[in-house]
Each structure stands twice: as structure tokens, then as C-alpha cells.
Amino acid sequence: MTYTQPTLPYANDALEPAISEATVNFHYGKHEKTYIDKLNELIKGSEFEDMDLEEVIRHAEGPLYNNASQAWNHIFYFFSFSPSGSREPHGRLREEIDRTFGSFEQFKKAFEDAGTGLFGSGWVWLSSDENGKIFITQGKNAESPITSGLRPLLCFDVWEHAYYLDYQNRRADALKQLWSIVDWDVVENRYED
Ligand code: MN
């Protein structure tokens, strides 16, 4: 199997001003492309060749895990955004957010704090377990909640390459702006699936 990079469902400048066109060009166009190219190189002729990507993430280690996970994480990240769409969760996911974190505002604060509090490179995740309980977790480097058996719902990339062109060292500002482009219809569908 050869993985191909899916085309984004919006123009590269559609997420401005939260994420600039230049950042989408580099981050999705170059960083993500490199992870996918490397993934294809590493699975070729290996026992992982015919697994789907989530299976590779569950079973691989080392460079293959890192590149498979980063390939998956970036698609998941960029497909969580849209220039239009619901800016707040509704339905069952909203109830679960309110129950777990007190309110949507408190959830956003806890998510941002987990992202700014992660030392070095990685991701902040919202995931659910098989009972529909939701959790915020931090993942270093390429780490994915899939490895822990959780279902990812939303992630923010806190690697410097995700925000440095637009926000330089101001990670907290970068994360705060992402709420203006999260498409909660997409996130809710992941929860309901
Ligand atoms: Mn990234």
C-alpha cells in the first residue's frame, strides 16, 4: 500500500488569521508530506505494508511509529478545522464536556493549559474511551492516544513548526486562536461514530 496525502477541504489561506497561508503551505505542504513520504519508504517490503495506518500506529516502534503517527496526526489536525462550521459543541459531546470540565470555557482553558504546559514538541488531545468518557492528554513528539486504546476527537499541534511563522515563541496565543477555526461538527461526528 502507498499512502497519499489527502487534499485539504479548504484553500490554504482559508484559516487566516488563526493560521496563515504560509504556515499551511509549510506545515501541511512540506512537513506532513515528508512524514508520508518517509512512512511509505519505511513500510515498503515490511510486515506493515498492508496494514491500515491505525494498525501501523498500534504495532510499530521507532522511526516507523514516529512517521506513521505524525502522518495520521497532521491529517486529523488539519481536518478538524474549517473556515465555517460550528464554533461550539452541541449534543452529547457538549453535555460530556460540561459534565467533565464544568463548562465549555473551562474545557478550552484546560486544553490550552495542557498545550502550553507540554515541554518541547508534541500534541494536546481530547479523546474518549469506550464508555464515552472524555479526557485531555498530552503526547510528546509523535505520541497518539490510539496507542493507549483511546479514540481521538481533537488535537492541537504544539511543535514549534505549527506556529513559529505566525506567532514566533507565543505558543499560548497560537493555541487560543485555534478555537476560531475548530469545526465542532467534525469533532462531534468523531465522538458519535
Ligand atoms: Mn506539525
Boltz pocket constraint, residues with backbone or C-beta under 6 A from the ligand:
constraints:
  - pocket:
      binder: B
      contacts: [[A, 27], [A, 31], [A, 74], [A, 157], [A, 159], [A, 161], [A, 162]]
      max_distance: 6.0
